[in-house]
Amino acid sequence: LIPFIRLALGWGYVDGVLVNDGSQTPVYELHGYDTIDADRQPLAKMKARMSLAVLYQKDGLEKLKTVEDDPSLPDADKRTKDGIAQLIRGIKEFGAFADEARKKMEGPAASRQEKEEYMNLREGALYIAGDCYNRLARSLAKIPKYADKEESLQKQSAERLEAYVSEFPKGKYAKRSYALLGRIYTQLEEVLKGKDALTRLKKEFPDSEEARKAMPQLAQSMVE
């Protein structure tokens, strides 16, 4: 099993789906988080925080999925609000420790290996924050009461993904980010931005599967 994104404690994405590869203790069985000394083990603490943020995301998506599957549930509104809250909580956590990881990378105390690990954590956090907004938008689009939130959430997703590819134009998740930006901008009817995202994808990763799949969409944008 090769995750699309490999996170601390075995959590990761495979084709955009959050999974646990079973290689390590699942996050919901993570004991002793509060006993990790942030001063002595800053990297371990950050990895644990990353895992907890992923759990918030997973829990939020699961709550929303139950409402998508059955909007008539008597507690559907509560589940939706709880799901949104968990996802926003996760997004805030990703943003916070992306900033913290940058500070650690720039600090004199971290070794070369630690700086590389902090950079990997920052990269993952920046991408997942953008992906979270997109997944939240897609979920709420299927729930009539909250469907009007989709556009603003997609714009926030695009903003986060643009920040990611600006810093990591050839990063681990750049191919998916460019392709996702192309779809988001197309949905938002921002044709020029969509064309630009797909052009960047083709330029940076010309032989990738993502670029091949995006070609029809890019060709369509050329004639509009």
Z-matrix of the N, CA and C atoms (Angstrom, degrees):
N
C 1 1.464
C 2 1.518 1 108.84
N 3 1.333 2 117.50 1 122.92
C 4 1.456 3 121.81 2 179.75
C 5 1.526 4 107.96 3 -117.31
N 6 1.329 5 118.21 4 102.61
C 7 1.465 6 120.23 5 -178.25
C 8 1.517 7 112.12 6 -64.50
N 9 1.329 8 115.55 7 148.43
C 10 1.458 9 120.45 8 173.97
C 11 1.517 10 109.38 9 -65.91
N 12 1.336 11 115.91 10 -43.51
C 13 1.464 12 120.57 11 170.28
C 14 1.505 13 106.75 12 -126.33
N 15 1.294 14 117.32 13 129.45
C 16 1.458 15 120.85 14 178.64
C 17 1.521 16 108.00 15 -105.21
N 18 1.316 17 116.15 16 119.73
C 19 1.451 18 121.13 17 -177.51
C 20 1.520 19 110.02 18 -111.34
N 21 1.335 20 115.44 19 175.78
C 22 1.456 21 120.04 20 178.19
C 23 1.523 22 110.26 21 -59.12
N 24 1.324 23 115.36 22 148.28
C 25 1.464 24 123.90 23 175.74
C 26 1.521 25 114.05 24 62.22
N 27 1.337 26 116.34 25 26.57
C 28 1.447 27 119.16 26 171.47
C 29 1.509 28 116.38 27 87.20
N 30 1.355 29 118.15 28 -7.37
C 31 1.457 30 118.33 29 179.34
C 32 1.512 31 109.35 30 -76.58
N 33 1.322 32 116.50 31 145.55
C 34 1.456 33 119.37 32 178.55
C 35 1.515 34 111.18 33 -171.35
N 36 1.338 35 116.26 34 -178.02
C 37 1.453 36 122.49 35 178.29
C 38 1.514 37 109.78 36 -110.21
N 39 1.307 38 115.91 37 139.27
C 40 1.455 39 122.06 38 168.70
C 41 1.520 40 105.75 39 -126.28
N 42 1.331 41 115.78 40 113.50
C 43 1.459 42 121.12 41 -176.83
C 44 1.523 43 111.16 42 53.27
N 45 1.314 44 115.95 43 40.54
C 46 1.454 45 120.46 44 175.57
C 47 1.513 46 114.88 45 82.22
N 48 1.323 47 118.18 46 3.66
C 49 1.465 48 121.27 47 -179.34
C 50 1.525 49 109.47 48 -108.36
N 51 1.316 50 115.85 49 129.00
C 52 1.454 51 120.68 50 -179.35
C 53 1.522 52 110.33 51 -71.84
N 54 1.339 53 116.54 52 126.03
C 55 1.455 54 121.11 53 -178.76
C 56 1.522 55 109.62 54 -139.71
N 57 1.327 56 115.52 55 168.85
C 58 1.462 57 121.19 56 169.93
C 59 1.513 58 106.48 57 -120.41
N 60 1.332 59 116.44 58 125.42
C 61 1.469 60 118.73 59 -174.16
C 62 1.522 61 113.18 60 -80.23
N 63 1.338 62 117.54 61 -0.47
C 64 1.454 63 120.77 62 176.16
C 65 1.509 64 114.25 63 79.60
N 66 1.341 65 117.01 64 2.55
C 67 1.455 66 119.46 65 -176.17
C 68 1.517 67 112.91 66 -78.13
N 69 1.341 68 115.73 67 -20.45
C 70 1.450 69 119.37 68 -178.37
C 71 1.520 70 109.16 69 -142.56
N 72 1.314 71 115.73 70 174.87
C 73 1.455 72 120.50 71 -177.89
C 74 1.515 73 111.15 72 -62.76
N 75 1.340 74 118.95 73 126.48
C 76 1.462 75 120.11 74 176.77
C 77 1.524 76 110.57 75 -57.68
N 78 1.325 77 115.65 76 151.80
C 79 1.456 78 119.87 77 -173.24
C 80 1.526 79 112.25 78 -62.44
N 81 1.346 80 117.13 79 -32.74
C 82 1.453 81 117.88 80 -177.56
C 83 1.525 82 111.93 81 -72.69
N 84 1.338 83 117.00 82 -7.22
C 85 1.456 84 120.78 83 173.60
C 86 1.522 85 111.38 84 -106.18
N 87 1.344 86 115.24 85 13.74
C 88 1.450 87 120.27 86 -178.67
C 89 1.518 88 109.58 87 -74.06
N 90 1.335 89 115.93 88 109.00
C 91 1.451 90 120.85 89 179.69
C 92 1.524 91 109.81 90 -103.79
N 93 1.323 92 115.93 91 149.99
C 94 1.450 93 119.94 92 174.87
C 95 1.509 94 114.56 93 79.46
N 96 1.348 95 117.75 94 17.82
C 97 1.460 96 120.17 95 179.66
C 98 1.517 97 110.94 96 -55.75
N 99 1.330 98 116.03 97 -44.69
C 100 1.463 99 120.24 98 -177.24
C 101 1.521 100 113.02 99 -70.59
N 102 1.336 101 116.85 100 -10.94
C 103 1.474 102 118.72 101 -179.70
C 104 1.526 103 111.85 102 -90.54
N 105 1.329 104 117.46 103 -6.18
C 106 1.464 105 119.84 104 178.46
C 107 1.519 106 108.75 105 -73.06
N 108 1.303 107 116.58 106 123.01
C 109 1.461 108 122.23 107 -178.73
C 110 1.525 109 108.72 108 -78.71
N 111 1.331 110 116.36 109 111.51
C 112 1.460 111 120.97 110 -177.28
C 113 1.522 112 112.29 111 -65.04
N 114 1.330 113 116.91 112 -27.27
C 115 1.461 114 120.03 113 179.94
C 116 1.527 115 111.01 114 -76.70
N 117 1.343 116 116.69 115 -40.42
C 118 1.458 117 120.67 116 -178.55
C 119 1.517 118 112.61 117 -86.93
N 120 1.319 119 116.98 118 -30.28
C 121 1.468 120 121.07 119 -177.48
C 122 1.536 121 110.84 120 -129.94
N 123 1.315 122 117.57 121 60.02
C 124 1.475 123 119.47 122 -176.19
C 125 1.522 124 113.57 123 -61.19
N 126 1.320 125 117.01 124 -36.71
C 127 1.458 126 119.82 125 -179.33
C 128 1.525 127 110.91 126 -69.52
N 129 1.323 128 117.03 127 -42.78
C 130 1.463 129 121.01 128 178.39
C 131 1.525 130 110.64 129 -62.93
N 132 1.338 131 116.07 130 -39.41
C 133 1.456 132 120.32 131 179.19
C 134 1.528 133 110.66 132 -64.09
N 135 1.327 134 116.10 133 -41.64
C 136 1.456 135 119.50 134 -178.97
C 137 1.522 136 111.39 135 -67.54
N 138 1.331 137 117.01 136 -38.84
C 139 1.464 138 120.03 137 177.42
C 140 1.533 139 110.60 138 -63.29
N 141 1.326 140 115.70 139 -38.82
C 142 1.462 141 119.22 140 178.28
C 143 1.523 142 110.58 141 -65.90
N 144 1.330 143 116.98 142 -40.85
C 145 1.468 144 120.85 143 177.09
C 146 1.520 145 110.60 144 -62.52
N 147 1.324 146 116.58 145 -39.10
C 148 1.457 147 120.94 146 178.22
C 149 1.525 148 110.16 147 -60.13
N 150 1.312 149 115.37 148 -43.35
C 151 1.463 150 120.56 149 -179.86
C 152 1.522 151 111.47 150 -64.70
N 153 1.326 152 116.26 151 -40.11
C 154 1.460 153 119.83 152 178.91
C 155 1.529 154 110.89 153 -66.88
N 156 1.320 155 117.12 154 -38.77
C 157 1.458 156 120.19 155 177.95
C 158 1.529 157 110.73 156 -64.00
N 159 1.328 158 116.64 157 -38.34
C 160 1.464 159 120.78 158 176.76
C 161 1.529 160 109.91 159 -63.72
N 162 1.316 161 116.49 160 -36.48
C 163 1.459 162 119.81 161 177.26
C 164 1.529 163 110.97 162 -63.74
N 165 1.339 164 117.57 163 -41.79
C 166 1.466 165 120.16 164 176.84
C 167 1.532 166 109.66 165 -58.42
N 168 1.336 167 115.72 166 -43.15
C 169 1.447 168 120.65 167 179.82
C 170 1.534 169 110.69 168 -62.42
N 171 1.316 170 115.98 169 -48.68
C 172 1.461 171 120.77 170 -178.55
C 173 1.529 172 111.19 171 -60.64
N 174 1.326 173 116.15 172 -44.62
C 175 1.463 174 120.59 173 -179.60
C 176 1.525 175 111.00 174 -63.82
N 177 1.339 176 116.24 175 -41.72
C 178 1.458 177 120.00 176 179.04
C 179 1.518 178 112.45 177 -63.35
N 180 1.318 179 116.65 178 -44.63
C 181 1.463 180 120.68 179 179.94
C 182 1.528 181 111.42 180 -64.58
N 183 1.317 182 116.17 181 -38.20
C 184 1.472 183 119.36 182 179.07
C 185 1.521 184 111.10 183 -65.46
N 186 1.331 185 117.07 184 -40.98
C 187 1.475 186 120.23 185 178.06
C 188 1.524 187 110.94 186 -62.45
N 189 1.319 188 116.48 187 -44.21
C 190 1.463 189 119.94 188 179.66
C 191 1.522 190 111.33 189 -66.10
N 192 1.317 191 117.07 190 -35.92
C 193 1.470 192 120.43 191 -178.95
C 194 1.524 193 110.96 192 -63.27
N 195 1.334 194 117.80 193 -36.87
C 196 1.465 195 119.58 194 179.23
C 197 1.525 196 111.01 195 -63.53
N 198 1.328 197 117.08 196 -34.12
C 199 1.472 198 120.58 197 179.07
C 200 1.526 199 110.25 198 -76.75
N 201 1.332 200 117.03 199 -37.76
C 202 1.466 201 120.37 200 175.62
C 203 1.525 202 109.99 201 -58.11
N 204 1.328 203 116.06 202 -42.03
C 205 1.469 204 120.93 203 -176.97
C 206 1.520 205 112.08 204 -73.01
N 207 1.331 206 116.85 205 -31.65
C 208 1.466 207 119.93 206 -178.46
C 209 1.530 208 110.03 207 -148.46
N 210 1.341 209 117.55 208 85.42
C 211 1.464 210 121.59 209 -178.41
C 212 1.536 211 113.52 210 -64.90
N 213 1.331 212 116.62 211 -13.41
C 214 1.463 213 119.72 212 -177.60
C 215 1.525 214 113.00 213 -85.60
N 216 1.316 215 117.67 214 1.34
C 217 1.459 216 119.83 215 178.79
C 218 1.535 217 110.41 216 -54.95
N 219 1.331 218 118.15 217 137.80
C 220 1.467 219 119.95 218 -177.33
C 221 1.526 220 113.84 219 -61.35
N 222 1.325 221 116.87 220 -27.59
C 223 1.462 222 120.13 221 179.20
C 224 1.530 223 111.73 222 -108.31
N 225 1.336 224 115.94 223 27.90
C 226 1.463 225 120.68 224 -175.84
C 227 1.526 226 111.95 225 -58.83
N 228 1.319 227 116.81 226 -41.80
C 229 1.469 228 119.22 227 -177.53
C 230 1.524 229 111.15 228 -66.66
N 231 1.315 230 116.16 229 -40.16
C 232 1.465 231 120.10 230 178.64
C 233 1.529 232 110.09 231 -65.07
N 234 1.318 233 116.35 232 -43.43
C 235 1.467 234 119.88 233 178.96
C 236 1.531 235 110.75 234 -61.12
N 237 1.333 236 115.43 235 -41.14
C 238 1.461 237 119.52 236 179.78
C 239 1.523 238 110.92 237 -63.53
N 240 1.319 239 116.42 238 -47.36
C 241 1.466 240 119.93 239 -179.62
C 242 1.528 241 111.22 240 -63.74
N 243 1.329 242 116.14 241 -40.63
C 244 1.467 243 119.65 242 177.90
C 245 1.530 244 110.97 243 -64.78
N 246 1.334 245 116.26 244 -40.07
C 247 1.460 246 120.20 245 179.00
C 248 1.520 247 111.75 246 -63.99
N 249 1.330 248 115.96 247 -44.31
C 250 1.464 249 120.42 248 177.55
C 251 1.524 250 110.12 249 -60.30
N 252 1.329 251 116.27 250 -44.93
C 253 1.469 252 121.07 251 -178.11
C 254 1.522 253 111.47 252 -60.91
N 255 1.329 254 116.26 253 -41.68
C 256 1.463 255 119.75 254 -179.92
C 257 1.531 256 111.48 255 -66.51
N 258 1.320 257 116.68 256 -41.01
C 259 1.462 258 119.57 257 179.82
C 260 1.528 259 111.11 258 -66.79
N 261 1.324 260 116.63 259 -42.58
C 262 1.468 261 119.93 260 178.32
C 263 1.528 262 110.16 261 -64.56
N 264 1.320 263 115.50 262 -37.65
C 265 1.467 264 119.51 263 176.50
C 266 1.527 265 110.41 264 -60.77
N 267 1.324 266 116.21 265 -44.72
C 268 1.457 267 120.12 266 178.10
C 269 1.518 268 112.10 267 -62.63
N 270 1.345 269 116.83 268 -43.72
C 271 1.465 270 121.52 269 179.83
C 272 1.525 271 110.73 270 -60.10
N 273 1.324 272 116.61 271 -43.24
C 274 1.465 273 120.12 272 179.27
C 275 1.522 274 111.10 273 -63.27
N 276 1.334 275 115.71 274 -39.72
C 277 1.464 276 119.50 275 178.18
C 278 1.527 277 110.98 276 -64.77
N 279 1.333 278 116.76 277 -43.61
C 280 1.463 279 119.85 278 178.93
C 281 1.528 280 110.37 279 -59.58
N 282 1.327 281 115.95 280 -43.12
C 283 1.455 282 119.51 281 179.76
C 284 1.512 283 112.50 282 -64.74
N 285 1.336 284 115.53 283 -41.04
C 286 1.465 285 120.13 284 -177.75
C 287 1.520 286 111.82 285 -64.73
N 288 1.337 287 117.06 286 -46.57
C 289 1.455 288 114.50 287 -177.22
C 290 1.522 289 113.34 288 -85.70
N 291 1.334 290 118.38 289 -9.11
C 292 1.464 291 119.49 290 167.27
C 293 1.527 292 108.71 291 -66.37
N 294 1.339 293 115.42 292 -42.20
C 295 1.469 294 120.38 293 176.46
C 296 1.522 295 111.09 294 -65.64
N 297 1.325 296 115.35 295 -41.91
C 298 1.463 297 119.51 296 -179.78
C 299 1.527 298 111.19 297 -65.47
N 300 1.333 299 116.27 298 -39.33
C 301 1.467 300 120.10 299 179.26
C 302 1.523 301 110.59 300 -62.85
N 303 1.317 302 116.52 301 -38.43
C 304 1.463 303 119.73 302 178.26
C 305 1.527 304 110.88 303 -62.26
N 306 1.325 305 116.22 304 -42.18
C 307 1.466 306 119.92 305 179.11
C 308 1.525 307 110.71 306 -64.10
N 309 1.331 308 116.69 307 -40.08
C 310 1.466 309 120.20 308 178.83
C 311 1.529 310 110.74 309 -65.39
N 312 1.326 311 116.23 310 -39.58
C 313 1.457 312 120.46 311 178.93
C 314 1.528 313 111.07 312 -61.68
N 315 1.315 314 115.58 313 -37.70
C 316 1.461 315 120.61 314 -176.69
C 317 1.519 316 112.99 315 -83.95
N 318 1.329 317 117.27 316 -11.63
C 319 1.463 318 121.68 317 -177.48
C 320 1.521 319 112.41 318 -77.42
N 321 1.327 320 117.23 319 156.60
C 322 1.468 321 121.20 320 -177.73
C 323 1.526 322 114.09 321 -79.06
N 324 1.336 323 117.64 322 -16.61
C 325 1.465 324 120.16 323 -172.49
C 326 1.525 325 113.46 324 -78.40
N 327 1.331 326 117.41 325 -26.82
C 328 1.464 327 120.87 326 -174.34
C 329 1.527 328 111.19 327 -76.79
N 330 1.338 329 115.68 328 140.43
C 331 1.457 330 120.86 329 175.65
C 332 1.527 331 109.17 330 -75.94
N 333 1.318 332 116.38 331 171.26
C 334 1.459 333 120.75 332 178.98
C 335 1.520 334 111.01 333 -60.06
N 336 1.332 335 116.71 334 -42.17
C 337 1.462 336 120.62 335 179.49
C 338 1.522 337 111.04 336 -65.96
N 339 1.335 338 116.35 337 -41.18
C 340 1.462 339 119.82 338 179.34
C 341 1.527 340 110.91 339 -64.58
N 342 1.322 341 116.16 340 -39.65
C 343 1.467 342 119.34 341 178.46
C 344 1.521 343 110.97 342 -62.29
N 345 1.312 344 116.22 343 -37.66
C 346 1.467 345 119.96 344 177.65
C 347 1.527 346 110.72 345 -65.37
N 348 1.332 347 116.27 346 -40.48
C 349 1.464 348 119.77 347 178.95
C 350 1.523 349 110.92 348 -67.91
N 351 1.335 350 117.00 349 -39.17
C 352 1.461 351 119.97 350 176.07
C 353 1.526 352 110.42 351 -62.57
N 354 1.327 353 116.84 352 -39.57
C 355 1.452 354 120.25 353 178.62
C 356 1.522 355 110.59 354 -63.72
N 357 1.343 356 117.53 355 -40.89
C 358 1.459 357 120.96 356 177.88
C 359 1.521 358 111.42 357 -63.35
N 360 1.328 359 116.52 358 -40.34
C 361 1.459 360 120.37 359 177.84
C 362 1.524 361 110.75 360 -65.62
N 363 1.318 362 116.24 361 -42.59
C 364 1.465 363 119.97 362 178.78
C 365 1.529 364 110.27 363 -62.28
N 366 1.319 365 115.89 364 -45.11
C 367 1.461 366 119.44 365 -179.55
C 368 1.529 367 111.01 366 -59.53
N 369 1.328 368 116.38 367 -47.88
C 370 1.455 369 119.84 368 179.48
C 371 1.516 370 112.53 369 -61.90
N 372 1.336 371 116.26 370 -41.31
C 373 1.465 372 120.92 371 -177.90
C 374 1.527 373 110.86 372 -65.27
N 375 1.328 374 117.17 373 -43.02
C 376 1.462 375 120.47 374 179.95
C 377 1.525 376 111.26 375 -62.48
N 378 1.329 377 116.43 376 -43.52
C 379 1.464 378 119.18 377 -179.92
C 380 1.529 379 111.41 378 -66.97
N 381 1.330 380 116.27 379 -47.49
C 382 1.468 381 119.22 380 -174.70
C 383 1.527 382 111.40 381 -64.17
N 384 1.340 383 117.64 382 -33.73
C 385 1.466 384 119.70 383 177.70
C 386 1.533 385 109.98 384 -59.51
N 387 1.337 386 116.34 385 -44.69
C 388 1.457 387 119.43 386 177.95
C 389 1.513 388 112.18 387 -66.50
N 390 1.316 389 116.73 388 -40.90
C 391 1.461 390 121.22 389 179.73
C 392 1.527 391 110.92 390 -65.37
N 393 1.330 392 116.76 391 -36.52
C 394 1.474 393 121.05 392 178.91
C 395 1.524 394 111.03 393 -59.90
N 396 1.334 395 116.41 394 -45.72
C 397 1.464 396 120.03 395 178.99
C 398 1.526 397 110.58 396 -60.95
N 399 1.315 398 117.03 397 -40.41
C 400 1.458 399 120.77 398 179.29
C 401 1.528 400 111.35 399 -64.90
N 402 1.320 401 116.70 400 -45.07
C 403 1.462 402 120.62 401 -179.37
C 404 1.530 403 111.09 402 -66.81
N 405 1.327 404 115.96 403 -36.25
C 406 1.467 405 119.86 404 176.57
C 407 1.529 406 109.49 405 -65.23
N 408 1.324 407 116.99 406 -44.17
C 409 1.464 408 120.79 407 179.19
C 410 1.524 409 111.17 408 -59.98
N 411 1.316 410 116.56 409 -45.14
C 412 1.465 411 120.83 410 -179.14
C 413 1.520 412 111.56 411 -64.31
N 414 1.328 413 116.86 412 -37.81
C 415 1.465 414 120.24 413 179.17
C 416 1.529 415 110.79 414 -67.88
N 417 1.328 416 116.79 415 -46.85
C 418 1.461 417 119.48 416 -177.23
C 419 1.520 418 112.06 417 -68.18
N 420 1.341 419 117.32 418 -25.63
C 421 1.462 420 120.42 419 177.28
C 422 1.524 421 111.33 420 -62.25
N 423 1.333 422 117.07 421 -23.40
C 424 1.462 423 122.17 422 -178.73
C 425 1.532 424 112.18 423 -92.28
N 426 1.335 425 116.33 424 -2.50
C 427 1.467 426 120.89 425 -179.83
C 428 1.525 427 107.37 426 -114.36
N 429 1.338 428 118.12 427 103.38
C 430 1.469 429 121.97 428 -169.48
C 431 1.533 430 115.18 429 -47.75
N 432 1.308 431 118.12 430 -41.31
C 433 1.462 432 120.74 431 -176.32
C 434 1.525 433 112.11 432 -63.98
N 435 1.323 434 117.13 433 -25.69
C 436 1.465 435 121.30 434 -174.89
C 437 1.528 436 113.08 435 -115.44
N 438 1.327 437 116.80 436 6.89
C 439 1.464 438 120.62 437 -174.71
C 440 1.530 439 112.66 438 -61.78
N 441 1.354 440 117.01 439 -27.12
C 442 1.464 441 119.52 440 -178.06
C 443 1.532 442 112.77 441 -71.73
N 444 1.336 443 117.12 442 -6.59
C 445 1.467 444 120.94 443 178.62
C 446 1.539 445 111.95 444 -85.21
N 447 1.323 446 116.15 445 -11.53
C 448 1.462 447 119.81 446 -171.71
C 449 1.525 448 112.65 447 -58.82
N 450 1.313 449 117.94 448 -47.70
C 451 1.464 450 120.35 449 -174.68
C 452 1.525 451 112.50 450 -61.13
N 453 1.324 452 116.88 451 -46.77
C 454 1.470 453 119.04 452 -178.48
C 455 1.526 454 111.27 453 -65.53
N 456 1.327 455 117.29 454 -35.47
C 457 1.466 456 120.75 455 178.82
C 458 1.527 457 111.09 456 -69.82
N 459 1.329 458 117.08 457 -37.71
C 460 1.457 459 120.02 458 177.58
C 461 1.528 460 110.51 459 -65.88
N 462 1.312 461 117.58 460 -35.43
C 463 1.458 462 120.67 461 177.25
C 464 1.530 463 110.72 462 -65.92
N 465 1.338 464 115.98 463 -38.80
C 466 1.467 465 119.53 464 176.92
C 467 1.526 466 110.78 465 -67.54
N 468 1.337 467 115.72 466 -36.99
C 469 1.458 468 119.57 467 176.68
C 470 1.520 469 110.02 468 -61.69
N 471 1.321 470 116.82 469 -46.53
C 472 1.465 471 121.04 470 -179.74
C 473 1.520 472 111.09 471 -60.96
N 474 1.328 473 116.30 472 -40.94
C 475 1.465 474 120.36 473 179.45
C 476 1.526 475 111.25 474 -61.04
N 477 1.327 476 116.83 475 -44.09
C 478 1.468 477 121.01 476 179.85
C 479 1.535 478 111.44 477 -68.26
N 480 1.323 479 116.19 478 -41.37
C 481 1.465 480 119.04 479 -179.50
C 482 1.533 481 111.54 480 -67.98
N 483 1.333 482 116.95 481 -35.70
C 484 1.467 483 120.11 482 176.11
C 485 1.529 484 110.08 483 -63.73
N 486 1.336 485 116.73 484 -38.89
C 487 1.461 486 120.29 485 177.84
C 488 1.526 487 110.09 486 -63.57
N 489 1.334 488 115.46 487 -38.47
C 490 1.462 489 119.57 488 179.38
C 491 1.533 490 111.35 489 -64.44
N 492 1.345 491 117.48 490 -52.73
C 493 1.468 492 119.24 491 -176.01
C 494 1.523 493 111.82 492 -70.03
N 495 1.318 494 117.16 493 -22.45
C 496 1.462 495 120.23 494 175.03
C 497 1.525 496 110.70 495 -65.47
N 498 1.333 497 115.40 496 -39.36
C 499 1.464 498 120.31 497 -179.67
C 500 1.527 499 112.26 498 -86.77
N 501 1.329 500 116.53 499 -32.48
C 502 1.465 501 121.10 500 -177.75
C 503 1.537 502 110.21 501 -128.63
N 504 1.346 503 117.96 502 67.69
C 505 1.473 504 120.23 503 -175.72
C 506 1.524 505 114.22 504 -62.51
N 507 1.311 506 117.46 505 -22.54
C 508 1.461 507 121.90 506 176.46
C 509 1.528 508 110.49 507 -121.23
N 510 1.320 509 115.96 508 27.78
C 511 1.456 510 121.36 509 -175.38
C 512 1.513 511 114.34 510 -69.95
N 513 1.333 512 114.63 511 178.08
C 514 1.460 513 121.41 512 -177.10
C 515 1.524 514 112.39 513 -60.99
N 516 1.324 515 116.17 514 -31.41
C 517 1.461 516 120.65 515 -174.34
C 518 1.522 517 111.80 516 -115.08
N 519 1.342 518 116.45 517 14.52
C 520 1.461 519 120.99 518 -176.45
C 521 1.526 520 111.87 519 -66.36
N 522 1.333 521 117.56 520 -41.21
C 523 1.464 522 120.02 521 -179.22
C 524 1.528 523 110.90 522 -57.62
N 525 1.325 524 114.85 523 -49.12
C 526 1.467 525 118.29 524 179.54
C 527 1.522 526 110.85 525 -65.33
N 528 1.329 527 117.10 526 -36.05
C 529 1.464 528 120.67 527 -178.91
C 530 1.519 529 111.65 528 -64.16
N 531 1.342 530 117.15 529 -46.63
C 532 1.467 531 120.30 530 179.09
C 533 1.533 532 110.43 531 -61.42
N 534 1.332 533 116.10 532 -44.48
C 535 1.459 534 120.05 533 -179.23
C 536 1.531 535 110.57 534 -63.83
N 537 1.329 536 115.86 535 -41.11
C 538 1.461 537 120.43 536 179.99
C 539 1.522 538 110.30 537 -67.00
N 540 1.320 539 117.13 538 -40.15
C 541 1.468 540 120.59 539 176.55
C 542 1.526 541 110.63 540 -61.03
N 543 1.324 542 116.50 541 -40.70
C 544 1.453 543 119.71 542 177.97
C 545 1.519 544 111.63 543 -59.23
N 546 1.326 545 116.85 544 -43.40
C 547 1.470 546 120.75 545 179.99
C 548 1.523 547 111.50 546 -68.56
N 549 1.339 548 115.93 547 -42.08
C 550 1.468 549 119.65 548 -178.72
C 551 1.520 550 110.80 549 -63.45
N 552 1.335 551 116.69 550 -47.59
C 553 1.461 552 119.51 551 -178.52
C 554 1.531 553 111.37 552 -65.16
N 555 1.327 554 116.79 553 -35.18
C 556 1.457 555 120.02 554 176.69
C 557 1.521 556 110.19 555 -63.35
N 558 1.320 557 115.82 556 -43.46
C 559 1.459 558 120.52 557 178.74
C 560 1.523 559 111.30 558 -64.11
N 561 1.330 560 116.30 559 -36.14
C 562 1.463 561 121.14 560 179.51
C 563 1.530 562 111.93 561 -81.08
N 564 1.339 563 116.32 562 0.02
C 565 1.462 564 123.03 563 -179.00
C 566 1.526 565 111.82 564 61.67
N 567 1.325 566 116.08 565 33.59
C 568 1.464 567 122.28 566 174.05
C 569 1.532 568 106.70 567 -102.89
N 570 1.323 569 114.97 568 78.59
C 571 1.458 570 122.22 569 -168.53
C 572 1.529 571 112.24 570 -60.82
N 573 1.325 572 117.87 571 -45.87
C 574 1.458 573 120.96 572 -176.64
C 575 1.526 574 111.52 573 -63.83
N 576 1.327 575 117.01 574 -40.02
C 577 1.458 576 120.37 575 178.33
C 578 1.527 577 110.77 576 -67.79
N 579 1.325 578 116.51 577 -38.91
C 580 1.453 579 120.10 578 177.36
C 581 1.514 580 111.37 579 -63.31
N 582 1.324 581 115.90 580 -43.91
C 583 1.462 582 121.04 581 177.68
C 584 1.525 583 110.62 582 -61.03
N 585 1.328 584 116.89 583 -42.51
C 586 1.469 585 121.17 584 -179.75
C 587 1.527 586 111.13 585 -62.88
N 588 1.341 587 117.20 586 -42.90
C 589 1.464 588 120.66 587 -179.58
C 590 1.530 589 110.92 588 -62.43
N 591 1.323 590 116.56 589 -43.89
C 592 1.464 591 120.18 590 -179.07
C 593 1.523 592 111.42 591 -71.34
N 594 1.321 593 116.90 592 -32.16
C 595 1.462 594 120.32 593 176.17
C 596 1.524 595 110.26 594 -65.94
N 597 1.330 596 116.26 595 -40.62
C 598 1.465 597 120.29 596 177.33
C 599 1.528 598 110.68 597 -63.99
N 600 1.323 599 115.63 598 -39.14
C 601 1.464 600 119.87 599 177.64
C 602 1.529 601 110.35 600 -60.73
N 603 1.322 602 116.41 601 -46.93
C 604 1.460 603 120.90 602 -179.92
C 605 1.524 604 111.16 603 -64.43
N 606 1.322 605 117.04 604 -36.81
C 607 1.464 606 121.15 605 -178.78
C 608 1.521 607 111.68 606 -70.69
N 609 1.336 608 116.82 607 -47.07
C 610 1.457 609 121.21 608 -175.12
C 611 1.521 610 112.90 609 -77.88
N 612 1.343 611 116.31 610 -32.67
C 613 1.475 612 120.23 611 -176.13
C 614 1.532 613 109.70 612 -135.47
N 615 1.325 614 117.38 613 65.15
C 616 1.474 615 120.52 614 -172.61
C 617 1.526 616 114.65 615 -61.31
N 618 1.322 617 118.12 616 -29.02
C 619 1.465 618 120.71 617 -175.84
C 620 1.529 619 113.33 618 -100.94
N 621 1.328 620 116.50 619 9.69
C 622 1.464 621 119.52 620 -175.80
C 623 1.525 622 111.96 621 -80.01
N 624 1.319 623 115.18 622 156.72
C 625 1.468 624 121.38 623 175.97
C 626 1.522 625 110.52 624 -62.76
N 627 1.353 626 115.91 625 -37.55
C 628 1.467 627 120.53 626 179.95
C 629 1.531 628 110.63 627 -61.78
N 630 1.349 629 116.22 628 -42.81
C 631 1.466 630 120.06 629 179.47
C 632 1.526 631 110.62 630 -65.18
N 633 1.330 632 116.33 631 -41.35
C 634 1.475 633 119.69 632 179.46
C 635 1.523 634 111.23 633 -61.27
N 636 1.330 635 116.42 634 -43.91
C 637 1.460 636 120.04 635 -179.12
C 638 1.525 637 111.87 636 -69.33
N 639 1.337 638 116.15 637 -26.75
C 640 1.466 639 120.04 638 -177.24
C 641 1.523 640 112.67 639 -82.63
N 642 1.335 641 118.38 640 -13.25
C 643 1.460 642 121.22 641 -174.86
C 644 1.532 643 114.06 642 -58.21
N 645 1.339 644 119.83 643 -44.89
C 646 1.472 645 118.58 644 177.73
C 647 1.528 646 112.47 645 -59.25
N 648 1.331 647 115.85 646 -40.00
C 649 1.460 648 119.94 647 179.18
C 650 1.530 649 110.27 648 -65.97
N 651 1.333 650 116.66 649 -40.49
C 652 1.461 651 121.01 650 178.72
C 653 1.529 652 110.46 651 -65.42
N 654 1.330 653 116.06 652 -43.28
C 655 1.466 654 120.18 653 179.07
C 656 1.525 655 111.21 654 -60.64
N 657 1.325 656 116.42 655 -39.50
C 658 1.456 657 120.83 656 179.09
C 659 1.524 658 110.73 657 -64.28
N 660 1.341 659 115.68 658 -40.20
C 661 1.465 660 119.56 659 -178.98
C 662 1.529 661 111.18 660 -66.76
N 663 1.330 662 117.32 661 -26.43
C 664 1.465 663 121.25 662 -178.86
C 665 1.535 664 111.89 663 -67.41
N 666 1.337 665 116.17 664 -28.79
C 667 1.464 666 119.21 665 -175.60
C 668 1.524 667 112.55 666 -97.68
N 669 1.322 668 116.41 667 -1.18
C 670 1.468 669 119.50 668 -179.54
C 671 1.519 670 110.47 669 -91.51
